[in-house]
């Protein structure tokens, strides 16, 4: 009896231990470059997830590592200068978020290891040779999964009866937009959903023109393609959707926190936490090109019930039951 209790206690203790890479943190203090697409005020949970991932692996901030943050504030043209600044700071690796930032980092250095906390299709974008064998100095995670856009349209269709005339908003300066738009069109055919032409917005001064184009199209619903620039201006997009009484599917849960109807996406906090594992392995001698690019392991479906009521939508119980979080 005592033996069984002891074994149980040991098992519980092992499960409670943080994941380990099999190596100790580097003896010297390392400098990690963090290349953000939006701003620290908009993504504190993602930064914290990355830092927590390092702490779980035994790293102590200030003793084992320091982070050099550089933020584009939604202006992708700033990336080359930000990367050059990180290189001048002699960082040991660069963590990027989003395909544009990863492309700028790759263009800036072929020797400093680069970890993509999130990226679109890194193969199609020319970031890596393949997911299994990236090659070069880049590895990390991809958010492009074949069924993702179909799932988003399917969930939107369950919320909006007889869904038709969906308009999609995207940033053409992000290479992921072309891939997602292609997948969305294929999913729409299978789900018998009519799509309006893609509405593009690549800068702040194009929002009003884009909104006017959406209004003229008179869609039944809106879908937004994942992009850090659009994320940075989520309040503006959500406010427009509310004003036009447009049910919308978003690619980040932060849109729903800001008042959007729903989002379905990989768990970005999980991806940023896992980015710490890539950094740890690289700092302990692994070559980025030998570390396979990983797909998401967790997904989040978030619904804003308050917004649904304002739009006059009676959300099916079956839909709410599947939600990971419901905002009342």
C-alpha positions as CSV (number, residue, x, y, z in Angstrom):
1,X,0.0,0.0,0.0
2,X,2.8,2.4,0.9
3,X,4.7,1.4,-2.3
4,X,1.6,2.2,-4.4
5,X,1.1,5.6,-2.7
6,X,4.8,6.4,-3.2
7,X,4.7,5.5,-6.9
8,X,1.5,7.7,-7.3
9,X,3.2,10.6,-5.6
10,X,6.3,10.3,-7.8
11,X,4.1,10.2,-11.0
12,X,2.2,13.3,-9.9
13,X,5.5,15.0,-9.2
14,X,6.9,14.1,-12.6
15,X,3.8,15.4,-14.4
16,X,4.1,18.7,-12.5
17,X,7.7,19.3,-13.6
18,X,8.3,21.8,-16.4
19,X,9.3,20.3,-19.8
20,X,13.1,20.0,-20.2
21,X,15.3,20.0,-23.2
22,X,17.8,17.6,-21.7
23,X,20.4,20.4,-21.3
24,X,21.2,23.1,-18.8
25,X,20.8,26.8,-19.8
26,X,24.0,28.2,-21.4
27,X,26.6,29.2,-18.8
28,X,26.9,32.7,-20.3
29,X,24.1,35.2,-20.6
30,X,22.6,35.1,-24.1
31,X,20.9,37.9,-25.9
32,X,17.7,37.1,-27.7
33,X,16.3,39.4,-30.4
34,X,12.5,39.7,-30.5
35,X,11.1,41.1,-33.8
36,X,7.4,42.0,-33.3
37,X,5.0,43.0,-36.0
38,X,2.6,45.2,-34.0
39,X,3.3,46.7,-30.6
40,X,4.0,45.5,-27.0
41,X,0.7,47.0,-25.8
42,X,-1.2,44.8,-28.2
43,X,0.6,41.5,-27.5
44,X,1.6,41.2,-23.9
45,X,0.2,37.7,-23.5
46,X,2.3,36.4,-26.5
47,X,5.5,37.9,-25.1
48,X,4.7,36.5,-21.7
49,X,4.0,33.0,-23.2
50,X,7.5,33.1,-24.7
51,X,9.2,34.2,-21.5
52,X,7.2,31.6,-19.5
53,X,8.4,28.9,-21.9
54,X,12.0,29.9,-21.2
55,X,11.3,29.9,-17.4
56,X,9.8,26.4,-17.7
57,X,13.0,25.3,-19.3
58,X,15.1,26.6,-16.3
59,X,16.1,30.0,-17.7
60,X,16.2,33.0,-15.4
61,X,15.7,36.3,-17.1
62,X,18.6,38.6,-16.4
63,X,20.9,35.8,-15.4
64,X,20.6,33.4,-18.4
65,X,19.1,35.7,-21.0
66,X,18.0,39.2,-21.9
67,X,15.6,40.1,-24.7
68,X,16.1,42.9,-27.1
69,X,12.6,43.9,-28.3
70,X,12.0,45.6,-31.7
71,X,8.5,46.5,-32.8
72,X,7.3,47.4,-36.3
73,X,4.1,49.0,-35.0
74,X,2.2,47.5,-38.0
75,X,4.6,49.1,-40.5
76,X,6.4,46.3,-42.4
77,X,8.7,48.7,-44.1
78,X,10.5,49.2,-40.8
79,X,11.5,45.5,-40.5
80,X,14.9,45.8,-42.4
81,X,16.1,48.6,-40.1
82,X,14.9,46.7,-37.0
83,X,16.7,43.6,-38.1
84,X,19.9,45.5,-38.8
85,X,19.7,47.0,-35.3
86,X,19.4,43.5,-33.7
87,X,22.4,42.3,-35.7
88,X,24.4,45.3,-34.4
89,X,23.4,44.3,-30.9
90,X,25.0,40.9,-31.6
91,X,22.0,38.9,-30.6
92,X,22.4,35.1,-30.4
93,X,19.1,34.4,-32.1
94,X,16.1,36.2,-33.5
95,X,12.5,35.3,-32.7
96,X,10.0,36.5,-35.3
97,X,6.2,36.7,-35.5
98,X,4.6,36.5,-38.9
99,X,5.9,35.9,-42.4
100,X,7.0,39.5,-43.2
101,X,9.2,39.7,-40.1
102,X,10.7,36.3,-40.8
103,X,11.5,37.2,-44.4
104,X,13.2,40.4,-43.3
105,X,15.3,38.5,-40.7
106,X,16.3,36.0,-43.4
107,X,17.3,38.8,-45.7
108,X,19.3,40.4,-43.0
109,X,21.3,37.4,-41.8
110,X,22.2,33.9,-43.0
111,X,24.2,33.1,-39.9
112,X,22.2,34.2,-36.8
113,X,19.6,31.5,-35.9
114,X,16.0,32.6,-36.6
115,X,13.0,31.1,-34.8
116,X,9.5,31.7,-36.3
117,X,7.1,31.8,-33.3
118,X,4.4,31.9,-36.0
119,X,4.6,32.1,-39.8
120,X,2.4,31.4,-42.8
121,X,3.6,28.9,-45.3
122,X,7.3,29.1,-44.9
123,X,8.0,26.8,-47.9
124,X,5.9,28.8,-50.3
125,X,7.4,32.0,-48.9
126,X,10.9,30.7,-49.5
127,X,11.9,30.8,-45.9
128,X,12.7,27.1,-45.6
129,X,13.4,24.2,-48.1
130,X,10.8,22.0,-46.5
131,X,9.0,21.6,-43.2
132,X,10.8,18.4,-42.3
133,X,14.3,19.7,-43.2
134,X,14.2,23.5,-43.2
135,X,17.9,23.9,-44.0
136,X,19.7,27.3,-43.5
137,X,19.3,29.2,-40.3
138,X,15.5,29.2,-39.8
139,X,13.0,27.0,-38.1
140,X,9.9,27.3,-35.9
141,X,6.1,26.9,-36.4
142,X,3.7,27.4,-39.2
143,X,0.0,28.3,-38.9
144,X,-0.9,27.3,-42.4
145,X,-3.1,24.1,-42.1
146,X,-5.1,23.0,-45.1
147,X,-8.4,22.6,-43.3
148,X,-8.2,25.8,-41.3
149,X,-10.0,28.2,-43.7
150,X,-12.8,25.7,-44.3
151,X,-13.3,25.3,-40.6
152,X,-13.6,29.1,-40.2
153,X,-16.2,29.3,-43.0
154,X,-18.1,26.3,-41.6
155,X,-18.3,27.9,-38.1
156,X,-19.4,31.2,-39.6
157,X,-22.1,29.4,-41.5
158,X,-23.4,27.8,-38.4
159,X,-23.7,31.2,-36.7
160,X,-25.3,32.9,-39.8
161,X,-28.2,31.0,-41.3
162,X,-28.1,30.6,-45.1
163,X,-24.7,32.2,-45.3
164,X,-23.9,33.8,-48.6
165,X,-22.0,36.8,-50.0
166,X,-19.0,36.7,-47.7
167,X,-16.4,39.4,-48.1
168,X,-12.7,38.8,-47.1
169,X,-10.3,41.5,-45.9
170,X,-6.6,40.9,-46.3
171,X,-3.2,42.6,-46.5
172,X,-1.5,41.9,-49.9
173,X,1.9,42.9,-48.5
174,X,1.8,39.7,-46.4
175,X,2.7,36.6,-48.4
176,X,0.2,34.5,-46.3
177,X,-2.7,36.4,-47.8
178,X,-2.4,34.8,-51.3
179,X,-2.2,31.3,-49.7
180,X,-5.2,31.9,-47.4
181,X,-7.3,33.5,-50.1
182,X,-6.7,30.5,-52.3
183,X,-7.7,28.1,-49.6
184,X,-10.7,30.2,-48.7
185,X,-12.0,30.1,-52.2
186,X,-11.6,26.3,-52.4
187,X,-13.4,25.9,-49.1
188,X,-16.2,28.2,-50.2
189,X,-16.9,26.0,-53.3
190,X,-17.2,22.9,-51.1
191,X,-19.5,24.7,-48.6
192,X,-21.5,26.4,-51.3
193,X,-20.7,29.9,-49.9
194,X,-20.5,32.8,-52.3
195,X,-17.4,35.0,-51.9
196,X,-17.0,38.6,-53.0
197,X,-13.6,39.7,-54.5
198,X,-10.8,40.1,-51.9
199,X,-10.7,43.6,-50.4
200,X,-7.2,44.7,-49.8
201,X,-5.7,47.1,-47.2
202,X,-2.0,47.6,-46.8
203,X,-1.8,50.9,-45.0
204,X,-3.7,53.0,-42.5
205,X,-4.9,55.5,-45.1
206,X,-6.6,52.6,-47.2
207,X,-9.0,51.6,-44.5
208,X,-11.8,54.0,-45.4
209,X,-11.5,53.0,-49.1
210,X,-11.6,49.3,-48.1
211,X,-14.6,49.8,-45.8
212,X,-16.5,51.7,-48.6
213,X,-15.8,48.8,-51.0
214,X,-17.2,46.3,-48.4
215,X,-20.3,48.5,-47.9
216,X,-20.9,48.6,-51.7
217,X,-20.7,44.8,-51.9
218,X,-23.4,44.4,-49.3
219,X,-22.1,41.1,-47.9
220,X,-23.9,38.9,-45.4
221,X,-20.7,38.4,-43.4
222,X,-17.0,39.3,-43.2
223,X,-13.9,37.2,-42.8
224,X,-10.4,38.6,-42.0
225,X,-7.1,37.0,-43.1
226,X,-4.4,36.7,-40.4
227,X,-2.0,39.6,-40.5
228,X,-0.1,41.5,-37.7
229,X,-0.9,44.9,-39.4
230,X,-4.6,44.1,-39.3
231,X,-4.3,42.8,-35.8
232,X,-2.7,46.2,-34.8
233,X,-5.8,47.9,-36.1
234,X,-8.4,45.5,-34.9
235,X,-10.5,48.1,-33.0
236,X,-11.1,50.0,-36.2
237,X,-12.1,46.8,-38.1
238,X,-14.4,45.6,-35.3
239,X,-16.1,49.0,-35.0
240,X,-16.8,49.0,-38.8
241,X,-18.3,45.5,-38.6
242,X,-20.5,46.6,-35.7
243,X,-21.6,49.7,-37.5
244,X,-22.5,47.7,-40.6
245,X,-24.1,44.9,-38.5
246,X,-21.7,42.4,-40.2
247,X,-21.2,39.1,-38.5
248,X,-17.4,38.4,-38.8
249,X,-14.9,35.5,-38.4
250,X,-11.5,36.7,-37.2
251,X,-8.1,35.0,-37.2
252,X,-7.1,36.1,-33.7
253,X,-9.0,36.0,-30.4
254,X,-7.9,39.5,-29.7
255,X,-10.5,40.7,-32.3
256,X,-13.2,39.0,-30.2
257,X,-11.9,40.6,-27.0
258,X,-12.3,43.9,-28.8
259,X,-15.9,43.2,-29.6
260,X,-15.8,41.0,-32.7
261,X,-18.2,38.1,-33.1
262,X,-15.9,35.0,-33.3
263,X,-12.5,33.7,-34.0
264,X,-11.0,30.3,-34.8
265,X,-7.3,30.0,-34.7
266,X,-4.3,28.1,-33.5
267,X,-3.5,28.8,-29.9
268,X,-0.9,31.5,-30.4
269,X,0.1,31.5,-26.7
270,X,0.9,27.8,-27.1
271,X,3.0,28.5,-30.3
272,X,4.9,31.3,-28.5
273,X,5.6,29.1,-25.5
274,X,6.9,26.4,-27.8
275,X,9.1,28.9,-29.6
276,X,11.1,28.9,-26.3
277,X,11.9,25.2,-26.9
278,X,13.3,25.9,-30.3
279,X,15.5,28.7,-28.8
280,X,16.7,26.4,-26.0
281,X,17.7,23.6,-28.4
282,X,19.6,26.0,-30.7
283,X,21.4,27.7,-27.8
284,X,22.5,24.2,-26.7
285,X,24.0,23.3,-30.1
286,X,21.2,22.2,-32.4
287,X,21.2,23.6,-36.0
288,X,18.0,25.4,-36.9
289,X,18.0,23.7,-40.3
290,X,17.9,20.3,-38.7
291,X,14.8,21.1,-36.5
292,X,11.5,20.4,-38.4
293,X,9.0,23.2,-38.7
294,X,6.0,22.3,-36.5
295,X,2.3,22.7,-37.1
296,X,-0.1,23.9,-34.3
297,X,-1.1,21.4,-31.7
298,X,-3.9,23.4,-30.1
299,X,-6.8,25.5,-31.5
300,X,-9.1,28.1,-29.9
301,X,-12.7,28.9,-30.8
302,X,-13.9,32.0,-29.1
303,X,-17.4,33.5,-29.3
304,X,-18.7,36.9,-28.2
305,X,-22.3,36.3,-27.1
306,X,-22.8,40.0,-26.4
307,X,-21.9,40.8,-29.9
308,X,-24.1,38.0,-31.3
309,X,-27.1,39.5,-29.4
310,X,-26.4,43.0,-30.8
311,X,-26.4,41.5,-34.3
312,X,-29.6,39.7,-33.7
313,X,-28.0,36.2,-34.0
314,X,-29.4,33.3,-32.0
315,X,-26.2,31.3,-31.6
316,X,-26.9,27.5,-31.7
317,X,-26.2,25.7,-28.4
318,X,-24.2,23.1,-30.4
319,X,-21.9,26.0,-31.5
320,X,-21.5,27.5,-28.0
321,X,-20.8,24.0,-26.6
322,X,-17.8,23.7,-28.9
323,X,-16.4,27.1,-28.0
324,X,-13.3,27.2,-25.8
325,X,-14.4,30.6,-24.4
326,X,-17.7,32.4,-24.5
327,X,-17.7,36.2,-23.8
328,X,-21.0,37.0,-22.1
